[in-house]
Amino acid sequence: MFSPWISSLKLILIPLFWRGIYTKNPLLALNDPVTTVFRSAVLKGDNLVEKVEILKPINLELACTCDGNPNKLPNVTGFWRKDGIEIANSRLTVLLENEQYNLKKVFSIHGDSLGNYSCVFNGADKESKFDFYLTAPEMGNMKEKPIVAYVGDSVVMACKIKLPPKTWIWYKENGTEQELINSTTDPLRYKIFVDRNTTKLTVTNLTEVDSGVYICSAIYNIKTSVSHLEVRVISFMEPLKPFIAIVAEVIILVFLILLYERWGSQKSSSSPTGNMMHVDQMHKLTQDDNGIDESSTRKRKI
């Protein structure tokens, strides 16, 4: 780390968008709609990460101040990185002034230039930095589990974001394409509610075709922030399918058991042992009949 020669590291962020976005001065917006006026915020600590949410393209000045080290090095090397890659022509020698090393730079921020910016101080083979994470307002992504609803029912999906967007738009994924949901052209099927930083989509008279991924988009001047919600539409028979499958398996098992028992009884009756028993029984019955006839004959002869 850089601690041997830096007692503390200060981060001065001058995010000119705070007053610019919320300003009530119409001349400011009229004369300069992109570059705005900033007020600074000061943070202390080593290796801090400052998240800055930006609503529209601006010129943003980022500044880092590093306290002087005990060795009183007359200068250190300072430069900037963007997403971990050093920005060309940003490396310079930073002189010690009033026991501090100061590094600042103005960046033109738009949709494609959002990302992670780092101011880096390098001296005596040690490095210390601050990270500025510049992003449009972000929403959480889809839930782990889908929203489950039944055919013919309705479902309500909601999205919320910290800063109100310029507008909200809902889509439904259709393969590789996105299908715009328009509640005006189909009011009996879709209802869209918007209240500044919150929006809700209601889909009525659900069918299985309505299953899929829905996208709510918060449109800002600098970039669009999106969130995904998955909906699964099932029939009322769907929850019964596991029970029906179990019943079917039981019926098949009982049928197989009965079939096996019948086959076993038929096999035992047709086996040699079974036939011998059958012959012995018939022979015994024949002898009994002959005995009855002979005794009757003897009685008649007397």
Legacy VTK file of the C-alpha trace (Angstrom):
# vtk DataFile Version 3.0
C-alpha trace
ASCII
DATASET POLYDATA
POINTS 302 float
0.000 0.000 0.000
0.879 3.657 0.004
0.568 4.118 3.780
4.320 4.488 4.590
4.394 7.942 3.105
0.771 9.000 3.227
-0.779 9.711 6.598
-4.257 9.896 5.152
-5.873 10.093 1.778
-8.646 12.515 1.012
-11.082 12.256 -1.817
-12.658 15.432 -3.100
-15.449 14.737 -5.513
-16.824 17.688 -7.357
-19.848 16.080 -9.084
-21.289 19.081 -10.750
-24.565 17.348 -11.358
-26.151 17.757 -7.915
-27.075 21.399 -8.314
-27.408 21.078 -12.063
-30.036 18.368 -11.910
-32.082 19.784 -9.071
-31.510 23.464 -9.842
-34.539 25.744 -9.952
-32.672 28.345 -11.995
-34.163 28.184 -15.531
-31.312 30.252 -16.991
-28.791 27.632 -15.951
-30.652 24.890 -17.789
-31.270 27.122 -20.772
-27.731 28.435 -21.220
-25.839 25.269 -20.416
-27.912 22.029 -20.601
-24.863 19.725 -20.431
-22.142 21.187 -18.196
-23.519 22.052 -14.780
-22.376 23.725 -11.579
-21.048 21.559 -8.755
-20.660 21.651 -5.072
-17.922 19.493 -3.592
-18.089 16.594 -1.154
-15.110 15.547 0.938
-14.382 11.994 2.097
-11.442 10.677 4.124
-9.824 7.258 4.103
-7.646 4.973 2.016
-8.798 3.213 -1.144
-12.343 4.512 -1.057
-14.967 3.823 -3.704
-17.430 6.615 -4.395
-20.566 5.723 -6.342
-21.979 8.588 -8.369
-25.361 8.235 -10.084
-25.688 10.528 -13.101
-28.951 11.382 -14.841
-27.750 13.204 -17.945
-24.539 13.914 -19.928
-22.293 16.311 -18.019
-18.740 17.549 -17.668
-17.583 16.081 -14.380
-14.487 17.165 -12.497
-12.944 14.502 -10.274
-10.290 15.578 -7.770
-8.154 13.657 -5.291
-6.064 15.142 -2.512
-3.314 13.150 -0.804
-1.703 14.370 2.421
2.047 14.800 2.419
4.229 11.990 3.669
6.744 12.105 6.524
9.632 11.932 4.041
8.424 15.113 2.371
8.954 13.833 -1.142
8.970 16.889 -3.394
6.813 15.123 -5.972
5.034 11.879 -6.839
3.568 10.477 -10.047
-0.166 10.839 -10.557
-2.411 9.458 -13.308
-5.955 8.247 -14.055
-7.415 4.867 -15.000
-10.705 4.018 -16.688
-12.018 0.505 -15.934
-8.538 -0.567 -14.862
-6.771 0.788 -17.981
-4.548 3.847 -17.756
-5.971 6.847 -19.589
-3.632 8.077 -22.295
-1.742 11.311 -21.578
-3.030 11.456 -17.993
0.311 10.702 -16.285
2.045 13.734 -14.761
4.294 14.812 -11.915
2.376 16.024 -8.881
4.254 18.539 -6.720
3.953 18.780 -2.954
1.938 21.916 -2.184
0.835 22.885 1.332
1.714 19.377 2.556
-0.591 17.825 -0.041
-0.543 16.250 -3.488
-3.504 17.273 -5.631
-4.775 15.542 -8.754
-7.872 16.511 -10.697
-9.284 16.153 -14.170
-12.468 17.077 -16.033
-14.230 14.243 -17.890
-16.994 14.458 -20.434
-19.490 11.895 -19.176
-22.134 10.358 -21.440
-23.679 6.930 -21.809
-20.634 5.204 -23.294
-18.139 6.790 -20.891
-19.778 5.633 -17.672
-17.711 3.230 -15.617
-14.997 3.092 -12.981
-12.499 5.973 -12.817
-9.466 5.833 -10.534
-7.043 8.536 -9.467
-3.669 6.981 -8.687
-0.688 8.298 -6.719
2.603 6.466 -7.208
5.770 7.163 -5.288
8.670 5.154 -3.879
7.305 2.043 -5.596
4.051 2.377 -3.612
0.594 3.037 -5.019
-2.620 4.362 -3.577
-5.859 5.207 -5.363
-9.483 6.235 -5.115
-12.231 4.794 -7.317
-15.168 6.743 -8.690
-17.962 4.483 -9.944
-19.982 6.559 -12.396
-23.288 5.010 -13.355
-26.866 5.744 -14.272
-29.362 4.971 -11.492
-29.649 1.204 -11.179
-32.478 -1.183 -10.399
-32.257 -4.635 -8.971
-32.536 -7.532 -11.410
-35.222 -10.204 -11.589
-36.212 -12.294 -8.591
-34.736 -15.750 -8.240
-38.201 -17.316 -8.442
-40.771 -16.412 -11.130
-44.147 -14.879 -10.378
-46.714 -17.696 -10.691
-50.303 -16.999 -11.775
-53.215 -19.054 -13.113
-54.869 -18.978 -16.532
-57.697 -16.425 -16.574
-56.321 -14.612 -13.540
-54.281 -11.361 -13.427
-50.740 -10.517 -12.318
-49.093 -7.294 -11.095
-45.387 -6.566 -11.674
-43.614 -3.630 -10.018
-40.301 -1.809 -10.480
-38.794 0.910 -8.298
-35.701 3.076 -8.602
-34.187 5.711 -6.327
-34.204 8.667 -8.727
-37.272 9.345 -10.931
-36.523 8.698 -14.622
-37.592 10.739 -17.605
-40.128 8.044 -18.493
-40.950 4.360 -17.948
-41.386 1.737 -20.682
-42.433 -1.931 -20.422
-41.405 -4.712 -22.821
-41.913 -8.452 -23.098
-39.161 -10.677 -24.441
-40.204 -12.492 -27.598
-37.302 -14.716 -28.557
-34.436 -12.421 -29.483
-36.738 -9.398 -29.800
-38.518 -7.155 -27.332
-42.224 -6.500 -27.780
-43.411 -3.072 -26.589
-46.362 -3.201 -24.193
-48.858 -0.429 -24.938
-51.698 -0.086 -22.466
-53.388 2.542 -24.631
-53.956 0.251 -27.616
-54.985 -2.721 -25.464
-56.504 -1.340 -22.229
-58.495 -4.508 -21.500
-55.309 -6.566 -21.261
-52.683 -4.174 -19.871
-52.687 -1.425 -17.258
-49.561 0.643 -16.532
-49.271 2.770 -13.394
-46.479 5.333 -12.950
-45.689 7.381 -9.847
-42.336 9.138 -10.272
-39.784 6.485 -9.280
-42.256 3.554 -9.273
-44.124 1.748 -12.028
-46.523 -1.210 -12.074
-47.742 -3.370 -14.935
-50.991 -5.335 -14.596
-51.781 -8.083 -17.095
-55.369 -9.420 -17.007
-57.093 -12.460 -18.532
-53.861 -14.413 -18.503
-53.142 -17.222 -20.919
-50.160 -19.547 -21.094
-48.803 -17.353 -23.915
-48.306 -14.577 -21.340
-45.578 -16.608 -19.653
-42.087 -15.193 -20.145
-39.721 -12.394 -19.122
-40.956 -8.807 -18.797
-38.610 -5.799 -18.831
-39.243 -2.470 -17.139
-37.027 0.323 -18.471
-36.285 3.557 -16.645
-35.293 6.038 -19.352
-32.732 8.681 -18.390
-31.049 11.179 -20.674
-27.699 9.510 -20.133
-28.719 5.841 -20.230
-31.551 3.362 -19.728
-31.708 1.280 -16.576
-33.606 -2.016 -16.841
-34.907 -4.782 -14.611
-36.257 -8.229 -15.576
-39.220 -10.057 -14.079
-40.277 -13.588 -15.013
-43.922 -14.676 -15.078
-45.170 -18.252 -15.294
-48.832 -18.820 -16.164
-50.204 -22.269 -15.313
-53.589 -24.010 -15.543
-55.530 -25.119 -12.476
-54.621 -28.707 -13.350
-50.923 -27.958 -13.110
-50.669 -28.351 -9.292
-52.623 -31.649 -9.544
-50.232 -33.232 -12.021
-47.856 -34.653 -9.365
-50.832 -36.167 -7.478
-52.274 -37.634 -10.678
-48.888 -39.120 -11.541
-48.649 -40.767 -8.112
-52.175 -42.223 -8.402
-51.363 -43.583 -11.864
-48.208 -45.240 -10.557
-50.160 -46.879 -7.693
-52.813 -48.218 -10.081
-50.173 -49.666 -12.389
-48.371 -51.267 -9.434
-51.566 -52.900 -8.114
-52.431 -54.180 -11.585
-48.973 -55.744 -11.969
-49.255 -57.432 -8.553
-52.665 -58.949 -9.410
-51.399 -60.064 -12.798
-48.384 -61.731 -11.215
-50.515 -63.572 -8.650
-52.863 -64.885 -11.357
-49.971 -66.013 -13.503
-48.455 -67.786 -10.483
-51.664 -69.680 -9.733
-52.032 -70.806 -13.344
-48.442 -71.991 -13.416
-48.831 -74.062 -10.242
-51.945 -75.792 -11.575
-50.261 -76.750 -14.847
-47.040 -78.057 -13.233
-46.268 -81.918 -13.036
-46.815 -81.922 -9.284
-50.189 -80.392 -9.732
-51.114 -82.944 -12.418
-50.079 -85.906 -10.204
-52.229 -84.596 -7.402
-55.104 -84.272 -9.812
-54.607 -87.932 -11.040
-54.447 -89.276 -7.473
-57.650 -87.496 -6.613
-59.420 -88.935 -9.666
-58.106 -92.451 -8.927
-59.385 -92.298 -5.363
-62.785 -91.207 -6.498
-62.895 -94.130 -8.998
-62.028 -96.648 -6.308
-64.727 -95.305 -4.060
-67.297 -95.710 -6.823
-66.164 -99.280 -7.589
-66.389 -100.236 -3.921
-69.965 -99.054 -3.733
-70.953 -101.055 -6.834
-69.291 -104.309 -5.662
-70.995 -104.267 -2.249
-74.330 -103.707 -3.882
-73.772 -106.702 -6.187
-72.841 -108.961 -3.321
-76.010 -108.091 -1.471
-78.185 -108.931 -4.479
-76.538 -112.390 -4.877
-77.336 -113.300 -1.260
LINES 1 303
302 0 1 2 3 4 5 6 7 8 9 10 11 12 13 14 15 16 17 18 19 20 21 22 23 24 25 26 27 28 29 30 31 32 33 34 35 36 37 38 39 40 41 42 43 44 45 46 47 48 49 50 51 52 53 54 55 56 57 58 59 60 61 62 63 64 65 66 67 68 69 70 71 72 73 74 75 76 77 78 79 80 81 82 83 84 85 86 87 88 89 90 91 92 93 94 95 96 97 98 99 100 101 102 103 104 105 106 107 108 109 110 111 112 113 114 115 116 117 118 119 120 121 122 123 124 125 126 127 128 129 130 131 132 133 134 135 136 137 138 139 140 141 142 143 144 145 146 147 148 149 150 151 152 153 154 155 156 157 158 159 160 161 162 163 164 165 166 167 168 169 170 171 172 173 174 175 176 177 178 179 180 181 182 183 184 185 186 187 188 189 190 191 192 193 194 195 196 197 198 199 200 201 202 203 204 205 206 207 208 209 210 211 212 213 214 215 216 217 218 219 220 221 222 223 224 225 226 227 228 229 230 231 232 233 234 235 236 237 238 239 240 241 242 243 244 245 246 247 248 249 250 251 252 253 254 255 256 257 258 259 260 261 262 263 264 265 266 267 268 269 270 271 272 273 274 275 276 277 278 279 280 281 282 283 284 285 286 287 288 289 290 291 292 293 294 295 296 297 298 299 300 301
